[in-house]
Amino acid sequence: MGIEFLASLDWLKKSPFPALHRIKRELKRKMKFAHKLSLNLSELPEKDELLIRHIQDRTRQFNVNNITRTMAYEEYYRRHPEIEWAFLGHMVSRNGGWNMTDLRGEPHSRLLSAAEQNRFFQFLERGNWLIFQDAYPQFLLYEESLRREKSLFHLLPFFHVSAFMEVMWNHFWTSGDRYLLTIALVINEQSYLEKRMIQNQHYQDTILQTLEFKLHDWLSMNQILFPYYTLSEEGVPQTAATGLIGETLHRFGSLHERILLGKRLYALLFGHPDRLQGILSWAKDHPHTASRKDYWPHLFNDVNDSVPGAPYKKRLDDCQLKPGASRFYSPALQYAWSNVEHEEAVVGDWLEDWKVIAYLMGHEEHAGGGIEQAYCHTLDKIELAVMAKTAIL
């Protein structure tokens, strides 16, 4: 655990917020009696059994690939803007898609062999799939709770969702606290990945401990980008140009750092209403294809303009294409990767210590958001790495 997390525990003990103490008591109670929980569908009322099967079917329907997941998050948020994680999930999932197509595009693909590209894609795709199959049933259960006008979160265990989220959804149902629910979902999804991927020996050996992954981190390719329109004084989106804000994660293997990143990204999205409106307007105008052409068509194209077999020449100068240089190839996902049939997720609750709630009300993370220059610098470094590799070979 990080220093910030441990420091926040002292703050938690002195917290004047009754909500945290109620959450703490309920979590401790859930953890104490978790082993006595019965999960027999046949013991449920028929109406609830049918609901569970319906939610499972709808989740599978949208959990096909990065495009369908990303679309489902956005559509849900526009139906239920009070569930702010849905839009955060949408924007982060867009970045997951861009990272997937980078592996087949330029200049990234020139750094990795076909086998390495496939390993990285399988890693990204599995994480994207896992989060959706955990988060989306929660959203659909909330939607049905609204329709029936009563809490149905006691059914979350039938979707193998952590007891942590049952407590947090029940708290949201009575309090309407969007911030606590969003940060709880950040904690939940990253902790869920930690158990099933980051600590998984297969991914440790094939991805996380490899030279290629460390190179990925060195090149700052863990940048999360949020494209946006600026707004006029009248609040009208200025669609002529797309700007970028975002954050960079350098220690992907750290659960603590990933949670703090999620808090910073949430602050970027929802901390400034005008900026949120600019991002929402951009997202509405640009259905997700996973090509980086979606946000910067002056640098990226979903058609490969490069001459096959030609030696690589540097194309960028101060984040602008040099005269005569072709745009970087950034394919749409459907032309880069086929759909994947996934094995079922390992069942088990990540929750081991109620003290994880310190992340809910810890010190706010500073979210500067300035990313364009860093992103341009990343592209420049990748080009130099490609040229160096070409020279060596």
C-alpha positions as CSV (number, residue, x, y, z in Angstrom):
1,M,0.0,0.0,0.0
2,G,1.2,3.5,-0.8
3,I,2.1,6.2,1.7
4,E,-0.9,8.3,0.8
5,F,-3.2,5.3,1.5
6,L,-1.7,4.6,5.0
7,A,-1.8,8.3,5.9
8,S,-5.5,8.4,5.0
9,L,-6.2,5.7,7.5
10,D,-5.4,8.1,10.3
11,W,-7.8,10.6,8.7
12,L,-10.4,7.9,8.6
13,K,-10.3,7.3,12.3
14,K,-11.1,11.0,12.9
15,S,-13.6,11.3,10.1
16,P,-16.7,13.4,10.9
17,F,-18.6,11.7,8.1
18,P,-21.2,9.3,9.4
19,A,-21.4,7.6,6.0
20,L,-17.9,6.2,6.3
21,H,-18.6,4.7,9.7
22,R,-21.9,3.2,8.4
23,I,-20.0,1.7,5.4
24,K,-17.3,0.3,7.6
25,R,-19.8,-1.4,9.9
26,E,-21.7,-2.9,7.0
27,L,-18.5,-4.1,5.3
28,K,-17.3,-5.8,8.4
29,R,-20.7,-7.5,8.8
30,K,-20.7,-8.6,5.2
31,M,-17.2,-10.1,5.5
32,K,-18.1,-11.9,8.7
33,F,-21.1,-13.7,7.3
34,A,-19.9,-14.1,3.7
35,H,-19.2,-17.8,4.1
36,K,-22.9,-18.4,5.1
37,L,-24.2,-16.9,1.9
38,S,-26.4,-19.3,-0.2
39,L,-26.3,-18.8,-4.0
40,N,-29.1,-21.1,-5.2
41,L,-31.1,-19.6,-8.1
42,S,-33.9,-22.1,-7.5
43,E,-34.5,-20.6,-4.1
44,L,-35.2,-17.2,-5.5
45,P,-38.6,-15.9,-6.6
46,E,-39.2,-16.7,-10.3
47,K,-39.2,-13.0,-11.1
48,D,-35.7,-12.6,-9.7
49,E,-34.4,-15.7,-11.3
50,L,-35.6,-14.5,-14.7
51,L,-34.1,-11.1,-14.1
52,I,-30.7,-12.6,-13.3
53,R,-30.7,-14.7,-16.5
54,H,-31.9,-11.6,-18.5
55,I,-29.0,-9.5,-17.2
56,Q,-26.5,-12.3,-17.9
57,D,-27.8,-12.5,-21.5
58,R,-27.7,-8.7,-22.1
59,T,-24.2,-8.5,-20.6
60,R,-23.0,-11.3,-23.0
61,Q,-24.7,-9.5,-25.9
62,F,-22.6,-6.4,-25.4
63,N,-19.4,-8.0,-24.1
64,V,-18.3,-9.0,-27.6
65,N,-15.4,-6.7,-28.3
66,N,-14.0,-3.3,-27.3
67,I,-16.4,-1.5,-29.7
68,T,-19.6,-3.0,-28.3
69,R,-18.5,-2.5,-24.7
70,T,-17.5,1.1,-25.2
71,M,-20.8,1.8,-26.9
72,A,-22.8,0.1,-24.1
73,Y,-21.1,2.3,-21.4
74,E,-21.9,5.5,-23.2
75,E,-25.5,4.5,-24.0
76,Y,-26.0,3.6,-20.3
77,Y,-24.6,6.9,-19.1
78,R,-26.9,8.9,-21.4
79,R,-29.8,7.0,-19.9
80,H,-28.5,7.4,-16.3
81,P,-26.1,10.3,-15.9
82,E,-26.2,9.8,-12.2
83,I,-24.0,6.8,-12.7
84,E,-20.9,8.8,-13.5
85,W,-18.5,5.8,-13.7
86,A,-20.3,4.7,-16.8
87,F,-18.9,7.7,-18.8
88,L,-15.5,7.3,-17.1
89,G,-15.6,3.7,-18.2
90,H,-16.6,4.7,-21.7
91,M,-13.7,7.1,-22.1
92,V,-11.1,4.7,-20.6
93,S,-12.4,1.9,-22.7
94,R,-11.9,4.1,-25.8
95,N,-8.3,4.3,-24.8
96,G,-8.2,0.6,-24.4
97,G,-9.3,0.3,-28.0
98,W,-6.7,2.8,-29.3
99,N,-4.0,0.8,-27.5
100,M,-5.3,-2.4,-29.2
101,T,-5.2,-0.9,-32.7
102,D,-1.8,0.7,-32.0
103,L,-0.4,-2.8,-32.0
104,R,-1.4,-3.2,-35.7
105,G,-0.8,0.4,-36.7
106,E,2.1,2.9,-37.0
107,P,4.6,3.4,-35.7
108,H,4.0,1.0,-32.8
109,S,3.8,-2.2,-34.8
110,R,7.4,-1.8,-36.1
111,L,8.6,-2.3,-32.5
112,L,6.9,-5.6,-31.8
113,S,6.8,-9.0,-33.6
114,A,3.5,-10.5,-34.6
115,A,3.6,-12.8,-31.6
116,E,4.3,-9.9,-29.2
117,Q,1.5,-7.9,-30.8
118,N,-0.9,-10.8,-30.2
119,R,0.2,-11.3,-26.6
120,F,-0.3,-7.6,-25.8
121,F,-3.7,-7.6,-27.5
122,Q,-4.9,-10.7,-25.6
123,F,-3.8,-9.0,-22.3
124,L,-5.7,-5.7,-23.2
125,E,-8.8,-7.6,-24.5
126,R,-9.0,-9.8,-21.4
127,G,-8.9,-6.8,-19.1
128,N,-11.5,-5.0,-21.1
129,W,-13.7,-8.1,-21.1
130,L,-13.3,-8.8,-17.4
131,I,-14.2,-5.2,-16.3
132,F,-17.4,-5.2,-18.4
133,Q,-18.7,-8.5,-17.3
134,D,-18.3,-7.3,-13.7
135,A,-19.6,-3.7,-14.0
136,Y,-22.4,-4.0,-16.5
137,P,-24.6,-6.4,-14.5
138,Q,-24.4,-3.9,-11.7
139,F,-25.7,-1.2,-13.9
140,L,-28.6,-3.3,-15.2
141,L,-29.5,-4.3,-11.7
142,Y,-29.6,-0.6,-10.7
143,E,-31.8,0.1,-13.7
144,E,-34.3,-2.6,-12.7
145,S,-34.2,-1.4,-9.1
146,L,-35.4,2.0,-10.4
147,R,-38.1,0.3,-12.4
148,R,-39.4,-1.7,-9.4
149,E,-38.7,1.2,-7.0
150,K,-36.9,-1.0,-4.6
151,S,-33.3,-2.0,-4.0
152,L,-32.3,-5.3,-5.7
153,F,-28.6,-5.2,-4.8
154,H,-29.0,-8.3,-2.6
155,L,-28.8,-10.1,-6.0
156,L,-25.3,-8.9,-6.8
157,P,-23.7,-12.0,-5.4
158,F,-25.4,-14.1,-8.2
159,F,-23.2,-12.1,-10.6
160,H,-20.1,-12.8,-8.4
161,V,-19.8,-9.1,-7.7
162,S,-17.8,-8.2,-4.6
163,A,-19.6,-7.7,-1.3
164,F,-17.9,-4.3,-1.3
165,M,-20.1,-3.1,-4.1
166,E,-23.3,-4.5,-2.5
167,V,-22.6,-2.2,0.4
168,M,-21.7,0.8,-1.8
169,W,-24.8,0.4,-4.1
170,N,-27.1,0.2,-1.1
171,H,-25.4,3.4,0.2
172,F,-25.9,5.1,-3.1
173,W,-29.6,4.0,-3.2
174,T,-30.3,5.9,0.0
175,S,-27.8,8.8,-0.2
176,G,-27.5,9.5,-4.0
177,D,-23.8,10.2,-3.4
178,R,-22.3,10.0,-6.9
179,Y,-18.8,10.6,-5.9
180,L,-18.6,7.7,-3.4
181,L,-20.2,5.3,-5.9
182,T,-17.8,6.3,-8.7
183,I,-14.7,6.0,-6.5
184,A,-16.1,2.7,-5.1
185,L,-16.4,1.4,-8.7
186,V,-12.8,2.5,-9.4
187,I,-11.6,0.6,-6.4
188,N,-13.7,-2.4,-7.2
189,E,-12.7,-2.8,-10.9
190,Q,-9.0,-2.3,-10.3
191,S,-9.0,-4.7,-7.3
192,Y,-10.9,-7.2,-9.5
193,L,-8.2,-6.9,-12.2
194,E,-5.5,-7.2,-9.6
195,K,-6.7,-10.7,-8.5
196,R,-7.3,-12.1,-11.9
197,M,-4.6,-10.5,-14.1
198,I,-1.9,-8.5,-12.4
199,Q,-1.1,-11.3,-9.9
200,N,-1.7,-14.0,-12.5
201,Q,1.6,-15.9,-13.1
202,H,0.8,-16.3,-16.8
203,Y,0.5,-12.6,-17.4
204,Q,3.5,-11.9,-15.1
205,D,5.6,-14.2,-17.3
206,T,4.3,-13.3,-20.7
207,I,3.5,-9.6,-20.3
208,L,4.3,-7.7,-17.1
209,Q,7.9,-8.8,-16.6
210,T,8.9,-8.7,-20.3
211,L,11.3,-6.2,-21.8
212,E,8.6,-5.1,-24.2
213,F,6.2,-4.2,-21.4
214,K,9.0,-2.2,-19.6
215,L,9.7,-0.5,-22.9
216,H,6.0,0.3,-23.2
217,D,6.2,2.0,-19.8
218,W,9.4,3.8,-20.6
219,L,7.8,5.3,-23.7
220,S,4.9,6.6,-21.6
221,M,2.4,4.7,-23.7
222,N,0.1,4.3,-20.7
223,Q,-1.4,7.7,-21.4
224,I,-5.1,8.1,-21.0
225,L,-6.5,10.7,-23.4
226,F,-9.8,12.5,-23.3
227,P,-10.6,14.4,-26.5
228,Y,-12.8,17.4,-26.1
229,Y,-14.4,20.4,-27.8
230,T,-13.9,23.8,-26.2
231,L,-17.1,25.8,-25.6
232,S,-17.8,29.3,-26.8
233,E,-18.9,32.0,-24.3
234,E,-22.5,31.0,-25.2
235,G,-21.7,27.3,-24.3
236,V,-21.7,26.1,-27.9
237,P,-19.1,23.4,-28.8
238,Q,-16.3,24.6,-31.1
239,T,-16.1,21.5,-33.4
240,A,-13.3,22.8,-35.7
241,A,-10.5,21.4,-33.5
242,T,-10.2,18.6,-31.0
243,G,-8.1,19.2,-27.9
244,L,-6.7,16.5,-25.5
245,I,-6.6,16.3,-21.7
246,G,-5.5,13.3,-19.7
247,E,-3.2,11.6,-17.3
248,T,-0.2,9.2,-17.5
249,L,0.2,6.0,-15.5
250,H,3.8,4.8,-15.2
251,R,3.4,1.9,-12.8
252,F,0.7,-0.3,-14.3
253,G,1.5,-3.1,-11.9
254,S,0.6,-1.0,-8.8
255,L,-3.0,-1.3,-7.6
256,H,-2.5,1.8,-5.5
257,E,-1.3,3.9,-8.5
258,R,-4.2,2.6,-10.7
259,I,-6.8,3.6,-8.1
260,L,-5.2,7.1,-7.7
261,L,-5.2,7.4,-11.5
262,G,-8.9,6.6,-11.6
263,K,-9.6,9.3,-9.0
264,R,-7.6,11.8,-11.1
265,L,-9.4,10.8,-14.3
266,Y,-12.8,11.2,-12.5
267,A,-11.7,14.7,-11.4
268,L,-10.8,15.6,-15.0
269,L,-14.1,14.5,-16.3
270,F,-16.5,15.7,-13.7
271,G,-14.6,18.5,-11.9
272,H,-15.4,21.1,-14.5
273,P,-18.9,21.2,-16.1
274,D,-17.8,23.1,-19.2
275,R,-15.0,20.6,-19.9
276,L,-17.4,17.7,-19.3
277,Q,-19.8,19.1,-21.8
278,G,-17.0,19.5,-24.3
279,I,-16.0,15.8,-23.9
280,L,-19.6,14.6,-24.0
281,S,-20.2,16.6,-27.2
282,W,-17.0,15.2,-28.8
283,A,-18.0,11.6,-27.8
284,K,-21.5,12.1,-29.3
285,D,-20.0,13.3,-32.6
286,H,-17.4,10.5,-32.8
287,P,-18.7,6.9,-32.5
288,H,-15.9,4.8,-31.3
289,T,-14.0,2.9,-34.0
290,A,-10.7,2.4,-32.0
291,S,-8.8,4.3,-34.7
292,R,-6.9,7.3,-33.5
293,K,-8.2,9.0,-36.5
294,D,-11.4,9.5,-34.4
295,Y,-9.7,12.4,-32.6
296,W,-6.7,13.5,-34.7
297,P,-7.3,12.9,-38.4
298,H,-4.5,15.3,-39.3
299,L,-2.0,12.8,-37.9
300,F,-3.8,9.4,-38.2
301,N,-5.6,7.6,-41.0
302,D,-7.6,4.3,-41.0
303,V,-6.2,3.6,-44.4
304,N,-2.5,2.7,-44.7
305,D,-0.9,5.4,-46.9
306,S,2.7,4.1,-46.4
307,V,4.7,2.4,-49.1
308,P,5.1,-1.3,-48.3
309,G,8.6,-2.3,-47.5
310,A,10.0,1.3,-47.6
311,P,12.5,2.2,-44.9
312,Y,11.1,4.2,-42.0
313,K,11.6,7.9,-42.1
314,K,10.7,10.3,-39.3
315,R,7.4,12.0,-40.0
316,L,6.8,14.3,-37.1
317,D,8.3,17.7,-36.4
318,D,6.8,19.4,-33.3
319,C,3.7,17.2,-33.5
320,Q,3.1,18.2,-37.1
321,L,3.6,16.0,-40.2
322,K,6.7,17.0,-42.2
323,P,6.0,18.1,-45.8
324,G,5.1,15.1,-47.9
325,A,4.9,12.7,-45.0
326,S,2.0,10.3,-44.9
327,R,-0.3,10.0,-41.9
328,F,0.2,7.2,-39.3
329,Y,-1.8,4.1,-40.0
330,S,-4.4,3.6,-37.2
331,P,-6.9,0.9,-38.2
332,A,-10.4,0.5,-37.0
333,L,-10.7,-2.4,-34.5
334,Q,-12.7,-4.5,-36.9
335,Y,-9.9,-4.6,-39.4
336,A,-7.1,-5.0,-36.8
337,W,-8.4,-7.9,-34.5
338,S,-11.0,-10.6,-34.6
339,N,-13.4,-11.2,-31.7
340,V,-12.1,-13.4,-28.9
341,E,-13.9,-16.3,-27.1
342,H,-13.1,-15.9,-23.4
343,E,-12.9,-18.4,-20.6
344,E,-15.2,-17.7,-17.7
345,A,-13.8,-15.4,-15.0
346,V,-12.4,-17.0,-11.9
347,V,-15.0,-16.7,-9.1
348,G,-13.9,-15.1,-5.8
349,D,-14.2,-11.9,-3.9
350,W,-11.2,-9.6,-3.8
351,L,-12.4,-7.9,-0.6
352,E,-10.1,-8.9,2.3
353,D,-9.8,-5.7,4.4
354,W,-12.5,-3.1,5.1
355,K,-9.7,-0.4,5.3
356,V,-9.9,-0.1,1.5
357,I,-12.6,2.5,2.1
358,A,-9.8,4.9,2.9
359,Y,-9.6,5.5,-0.8
360,L,-13.2,6.8,-0.8
361,M,-12.4,9.9,1.1
362,G,-8.6,10.2,1.0
363,H,-6.7,13.2,-0.1
364,E,-7.9,14.4,-3.5
365,E,-5.6,13.7,-6.3
366,H,-4.3,16.6,-8.3
367,A,-5.5,16.3,-11.9
368,G,-3.6,18.7,-14.1
369,G,-4.8,17.2,-17.3
370,G,-2.2,18.7,-19.5
371,I,-1.3,15.9,-21.9
372,E,-1.0,17.1,-25.5
373,Q,2.7,18.0,-25.2
374,A,3.5,14.8,-23.4
375,Y,1.6,12.8,-25.9
376,C,3.4,14.4,-28.8
377,H,6.7,13.8,-27.1
378,T,5.7,10.1,-26.8
379,L,5.0,9.8,-30.5
380,D,8.4,11.4,-31.1
381,K,10.1,8.9,-28.8
382,I,8.4,6.0,-30.5
383,E,9.6,7.2,-33.9
384,L,13.1,7.4,-32.6
385,A,12.9,3.9,-31.1
386,V,11.7,2.6,-34.5
387,M,14.5,4.3,-36.3
388,A,17.0,2.9,-33.8
389,K,15.7,-0.6,-34.2
390,T,15.8,-0.3,-38.0
391,A,19.4,0.9,-37.8
392,I,20.4,-2.1,-35.6
393,L,18.8,-4.6,-37.8
